[in-house]
Amino acid sequence: MVEQASSAPAPAEVGELVVGVLGGTGAQGKGLAYRFALAGQQVLLGSRDAARAAGVADELTAQLPDGTSVRGAANEEVAAEADVVIVAVPWDGHGKTLESLRDALVGKIVVDCVNPLGFDKQGAYALEVPEGSAAQQAAALLPDSRVTASFHHVSAVLLADPEVDSIDTDVLVLGDDREATDVVQALAGRISGVRGIYAGRLRNARQVEAFTANLISVNRRYKAHAGIRVTDV
């Protein structure tokens, strides 16, 4: 795909987008759904089990200010209705889930935040992905979608904690469609304390996903919820 040049979208335009989260009942997806709803986005939370999605959405709605809510539905419905779709499913179901939603995701901005990791007695480590990364696998499975990669390094614990007002971190955004990455950067900036930083084309997603294993090691050693900051930008 040829990189497209564009001006960044206006905040008001981004605020009108419907954000869908596939795998929204997991820790990362649930936390992102909460933060985007708190920022004023219309949020759809997806799961393979529509009833489970509805239950988690109700839990999040109870934590949000009056007049703000999250709606839960099956992944298929979320993919069809959302403008921007965040993929937060477990790695072992990543390919199968996206393949089943290919038609519903045509033309959509897809944000893959999946980290292919393994765990053993020595801790977390990056798994080999035939396509190079989870994001590249998503691009291969969704040729008619606008696939980006982002939100890999944001602590699910901090995202979900209503006592945390601002999350002090930068979010790396990768993709080959510049208009799509501009939108994702602007969406990231809707979360208090977060900046979206363009970090290259999708082929560079592998090391970004893998770096999550390093952050897990940092968190275990220092009993923290570490993020990253990019300096001089």
Buried (B, 14 or more C-beta within 10 A) or exposed (E): EEEEEEEBBEEEEBBEBBBBBBBBBBBBBBBBBBBBBBBEBBBBBBBBBBEBBBBBBBBBBEBBEEEBBBBBBBBBBBBBBBBBBBBBBEBEBBBEBBEBBBEBBEEBBBBBBBBBBEEEEEBBBBEEBEBBBBBBBBBBBBEEBBBBBBBBBBBBEBBBBEEBEEBEBBBBBBBBBBBBBBBBBBBBBBBEBBBBBBBBBBEBBBEBBBBBBBBBBEBEEEEEBBBBEEEEE
